[in-house]
Amino acid sequence: MTQKIKFGTDGWRAYIAEDYTFDNCRRCAQGFASYLVKQGKTGERVVIGYDKRFHSENFAAAATEVLAANGFMVSLTKEATPTPVISYAVVDKNAVGAINITASHNPPSDNGFKVRDATGGAIDPAGLLEIEALIPDEMSDVKRVSLQEAIADGNVEIFDASINYIEHLKNLIDLEPIRKAGLRVVVDSMWGNGAGWFTRLLSGDKTEIIEIHNQRNPSFPEMKRPEPIPPNVNVGLKRTVEVDGDVLIIMDGDADRCGIGDENGNFLNQLQVMALLTLYMLEIRKERGAIVKTLSTTTMLNKLGKIYDVPVYETGVGFKYVAPKFTETNALIGGEESGGYAFRGNVPERDGILANLYMLDFMVKTGMKPSQLLKHLFDIVGPHYYDRIDTAFKGDTDKKKKHILKNQPTTLGGLKVIGLDTTDGFKFNLEDGGWMLIRFSGTEPIIRVYTETTHPECVQEILNDGLKVAGIE
């Protein structure tokens, strides 16, 4: 029986060769093409890009053949290209959408298929469901023309997406002060698409760029996966101390997510980084506008919203929820717990390159190192402490959800539970303004338990209690 393909939080991801095959990739491409045809977009342009995973360039070529056969003009990136650069190319080329062959932070065994709309942002949940429904069951229903023929006919162009993106960056941030600052910046691109970018952007003056994991290696040595959180970042943190670096900046495999390590080799978690980037926009750049956050990210944003008198909107997890709200509100910043942040003036997409540049600019403008910036943030909103546990899960999801509802706690880690939010998972709000969230991943067979609290001694107790509530001992 033909495999039914389901789009999760951010597209479709699957095990290479078992489920993620050339034929299934072509089926997805046909579903997207049919979706665009229904919208009356036949003959318009679609951007297609890819990452450095196993065979990504060939999967991208397969998708290109399908879109071209369906009557679309295709701009195919000439090399592995960061996701935010692909998204910007959609707007730059006045395209109607994009396909991106990437599994982002997943293990090396996987590859993926992301789609984007005309804004360069994630397609909303209703649109994803429509694309799913249009994915044909049989390959006989997939249109296809050879890549060479499509190029010869002028229906496919191979292009360099970096040039215009870099020009666009210059409208968002002045790179010269960062180049002149004399910083020693360690860059971990996690064997992915961010390799070489900061050397290209910031070299030529006093600031020194030291890159690690900047070659193509789809097995991702020295890390479990190209996800910018511990333990995957531990080699980079150690290297930063060894070379007396001022900061470690990290990008995940497709460079749409950001991670930060301080000058002492300590990791700044994703909630701290989003709060810092928000503070930078409000305090240093003096900009004002809405903050859009997923329910799994920090309440420090709510506190900053009150202090600076800007609205804060909360969404479900994933940029398929963040991007539409970000666009609707012309938000200042939008982000999620996974380390993905979008900014006004850019496309409504996570951008690990721009996020890291803004962090460097924050350091330059204040003269502070990352540990000092974090202290500055905590002086304003108070200390907040976060952690999460990911556990493999292959059981009956509905049964597990019923179990959680049946076993609602009155306390977690000794703190009183004051409410439950079931917008996306099970978020138990705590008396100190913190929370504990139990949620099933939309991209992997994993159940996640997260917490944020103002009581550092309660973090592990809350997580352990959360595992019990979820029926995981």
N, C-alpha and C positions, 0 to 999 in steps of 0.2 A: 504493500500500500504506500502511496506517495506521502512523504512527510509533510505535515502541516507546519508552516513556518509562522511563528509568533514573534511580534516585536515587543521587547521589554521596555525598561526605563529609557534606554537610548538605542533603539534599533534592534537588530538581530545579531546574536553572537552564538557561535557553536564550535564544536570540536572539528579541527581540520581533518579532511579526508573521510570522516565518519558521517557527519551531518553537514559540515561546511565544505561543499563540493562545488566544482565549476557549474554543474547543472543547477544546483540550488541557488547559487549566486545569480545565475541568469534568470531563474524564475523570479527572484526578488526584483531584479532590474525590470522585468516585464511588468510586474505588479506596479512599480513606481511609474513606468512609462504609461500604463493604462490609466493610472490615477491622473497624470498630467493631461492625457488626451481627453479625459472626461471634463477637465477644467477648460478645455479649448486651447491648450497650449502647444498643440502640434506645430512643429517648425521652429519653435523657440530654442534657446540655448540652455544646456545643462552642463554644469561643471562636475568633473569626476576626478577624485584624488585618492591617495592611498598612503599607508604607513610602511614600516620596514619589517613587518612580520613575514613569515614564510609565504612566498608566492603572491604577496599583496598586489604587486604590479600586474601580475597575470590575471588575478581576479578582477582588477580594475579594467583591464583590457576586455575581459569577457562582458562586463557590464556596459562598457562603451559600445561594443558591437550590437548589443540589444537596443540601447537607446537610439543609436544611429539607424537601425533597421526600422524603428518605430517613427522615423521622420523627424528626429530632433537633431539640432546642431550640438556637437559635443566639444567642450574644451577639456582635454585630458592633461593633467599635470605631467611635466617631463620627468619628475623624480618624486620620491617620497616627500610629502609636504605637510607641515603642521595643520591640524584641523582648523584653527582660527584663520589661517591664511587661505585655506580652501573656502571657508565661509565668506571671507571678505571678497574673494574672487567672484562669488555669486552676485554681489552688489556691483562690483566694479565692472563686470561684463553684462550687467542687466539680464542675468540669467533667471530662469523660473525655479531653479532649485539645484540641488547637488546630491551626488552619491559619494560617500566616503568609505573606502574599504579599510576598516580598522577595528580592532577589538579593544582599543584604549588600554586599560590597565589589567585586562584579563591575563591568565597564565599563558605561557608560550604555546600551548597546545591549541589555542583558539584563534579564530579570526572573526571579523564582524562586518556588518553592512549598516551604515547610518544614512539617513536621508535628511535633507534640509530644504526649507522653503525659499521663497524669493528674497526674504530678508537676510538669508544666511543662517537663520536660527532654526531651532528644532521644530519639527511639525507637531501640532497639537495632538492630543490623544485621539480625538475623533478622526483626524486625518490619517493617523497610523492605522487605525482599525479599518479604514476604507482601503488603504494600500494592501493590508493583509488579505482582505476579502478578494482583491483583484489578482493576487498571486496565483497563477495557473497551476493546476495539479499535474498537468502533463507537459513534457518538453515540446510536444508537437504544437502547443499553443504559444510557444516562445518565438518571437521574431529574431532573426540574427543575420548580420552581414559581416564579412571578414573585416578586421581592423584595417588591413592594407587597402582594401577596396574603398572603405569609408573615407580614409585619409586622401586617397587619390581622387575621389569624387568631391572633396572639399567639405564633407560633412563633419569631419573630425579635425581639430587642430591640437597639436602638442605645444604646450606653453609653459612659461616660467611664471608662476604665481607670486614669487617673492618680490619682484621689482616694484609693482604698484602697491603691495602691502607695506613695504618699507617706506615709500613716499607717504602713505596714509599714516603710518606711525609718527612721522615728523609733525603731523598736524595735531597729534594728541600729547606729545611729550618732547621736550627739548633734551636730546641725548648728550649735547656737548658738556654740560656741567657734570654728568656722570663720567664721561670719558676723562675729564680733567681732574676728577676728585682724588685720584690716587688710591682707589679701593683695590683690595685683592679679593676677587670674586671667584669662588669655586662654583662651577656649573656641572650639574649631573643631569644629562639628558636621557638617562636610563636606556641607552642603546637605541633611542628612538629618533623621532622627526625633529626634535629641538637641537640636535647636534650641529655645531658650527654657527648657530644664529647669534649668540652673544659675542662671540669672537668677531663676527662680521659687523655687528651693530656698535660695539663699544671699544674696539681696538684702535690704536693710533695715537694714544696720549698716555697719561700717567696711570690710568686704571689698568690693572692686569687681570686677564681672564685665564683661568686654569680649568680646562675641561676634562671630565672623566666620563667613561661609558659613552663615548662619542663615535663609536663605530657601529656598523650594522652587525648585529648578532641576535637572531631571532630566539635563541635559547635563554637570553637575558641572564648571563652569569652574575654571580655575587648578589642576587636578589631572587625572591620567589616569583615576582611579577613586576612589571614596570608601573607600580603604583606608588605615588610619592608620600608614603607613610612608613614608619618603622615596621619590620626590620629592613625593608628594602633600601632605605636611605642610610643605613648605618655605615657603609663604606664611605659615602660622601661626607658624613659628619666627622668621621675619623680623619679623612684627608684634609678637611678644613682646619682642624687643629694642627695637623702635621706641617702645613704650609703657612701657618699663622694667618689664615684667611679672615677677612672681615665678615663674610657671610657665605652661606651655601644657598644657591638657588637651584631649584629642582623642577623638572617638567616630566610628566608621565610620557608613555610611549608615543602618543600622538600630539603631545605638547599643548593640549587644551587645559591642562590642570597644573597648578602651581604648588610648590612646597618650599619651606624656608627652614634653614638651620642657622643657629646663631654663631657668634665668634668663638664660643666655648664648646661647640660641638653638641649643643642641645637642639632638639627638634621643636619648632614652633608648630603646634597642631593647627589643623585647618580652620577651626573656629576662631582661634587667636588671629590667624592671618586675615580672615575675612573682616574681623573687627578692626584690625590695624589698617587694612586697605580702605575701609569705610571712614575711619578717623582721618586718614591721609586726604581723602577727597573732601571731607568737611572742614578740616582744620588747616591743612596746608594749601590746598587748591581753592578753598573758600567757595566750593560749589554747594548747591542745595538741590534736593530732589528726593524722590522716593527710594526706599531701600526694599528690595525684594529678596526674601529668604525662604528656603525650604524649612519645614517644621523640624528637620533634624539638625539645624545649625543653631548658632548661639543666641541666647537672650541678651548678650552684650549689645546686639544691634538694636533691640528694643530700648535699651537704656540710652544709647547714642541718639536714637530717634527723638526721645523726649528732651534730651539735653540740647540738641540742635534744632528742635522743632521741625522735624521732617517725618512724613508718614512711613510706616513699616507694614509691608504686606507679606503674609505667610502663605506658602503653597505646598502642594505635595512634593515628593522627592523626584528629582529629575528635571532637566532643562526643558522637557516637553511641557512642563508646568511653569517653570521660571520664565522662559523666553516670551510666551504670550503676555504675561503680566508685566514683564520688563518693558515690552514694546508699548503696551496699553498705557502705562503710567509714565513713559519717558523717564524711566528710573535712573538714578545716579549710579547705582550698583545693584547687581543681582548675583546671588551665589548659593552654593550648596555645601553640605558637609564634606563632600568628596574632594574639595579643593578646587572647584571650578568657579570662576568669577567672571562676570561680564560688566562692561563699563559704558556709560553714556558716551555717545560720539563714535563708538565702535559698533560692530554688528552684535545682535543679541545672542551671542555665543560665548562660551568659556574661552578665555585666551590666556594661556600660561605664559606666553612671551610678554604681553603687555602687563599682566599682573606682577611679574618679576621686575620689569622695568619700573613700575610704580613703587615697588618696595625699595628698590635702589635709590630712586629719587627721594623717597621719604627719608632715607638715611642721609643723603647728601644735603637736603634742605634743612634738616634738624641737627646734623652733626652727630647723630646718635647711631650706635650699633644696635643690632636686633634685640639684644637682651635689654638695652636701655629703652627702646621703643615699647617693648612689652610692659616694662615697669610703668612707663608713661601712660599707657592704655589702662592698666590696672589702677593707677592713681585716679583716673577719671571714673571708671565704671565698677571698680572693685575686682578682686581676683575671682576667676572662674576656672573650674577644673573639669576636664573632659576625658573620656576614654570610650572604647567600644570593643566588643568581642564578636567575631564572625565565626559561625559554626556551620559546617556542611549539613544540609538538610534535604532529604529526598522523600519525605513522607507525604501524607495527605494534608495539603495546606488548609483546606476548609476545616478539617478535623482539629488541626492545631489551633486555628483561630477560635474555634468554639471552646477549646480547652482554656485559652487565655482569657476569654470573656467570663468563663465560669470560675476562674481562679484569680479574680481581681484582688490585688493586695490593698490593705489600708495603710501600710507603711512600706518604705523601701530604704534599706540602709539606715533604718532608725528615723527617717524623715517621713512626715505625714503626707499621704497622697491626697491632693485636693481636687483632682479632676482627671478625666480621661478624654482624649481627643483621638477619634478613629478616622480622621481624614485620610491618612496613609499609614497603615500599621496601627500600633497601639501606643499612644504617647501618654504616659502618666505624669501629670504635673505635680510638682512637689512644693511643700510649704515655703522653701527658701527661694522660690522663683526658678529652681532647676527643674529637671525632667529626666525621665527614663523612657526610651522608645524601643519597642520590639517591632521589627519590620522584616518582611521577606524580600530579598533582593529581586530587582526586576531584570537583572542581567545574568545572574548565576544561581545555582541551587544552594543558596546560603541564607541562613537566618541571622540577622544582625541585632545585637542588643547594644544600645548607646546610652550614655548619660552625660549630663552637664550639671554641676552643682557648685555652690560656693563653699562647700565643706570638703577639703581635700581628703580627709580621713574617711569619708563616706563613699568615695568613688568605687572602689572595688566591692564594697558591701552592696551597693546599689546594683552593680552589674551581676553579682552572684545571685541576688534576689530576683533580678530580671530573668536570669537563666531558669530559675525555679518556676517562675510564673509561666515561662514559655514551655515548661515541661522538659527542659534540658538539664540533666544533672551532671 
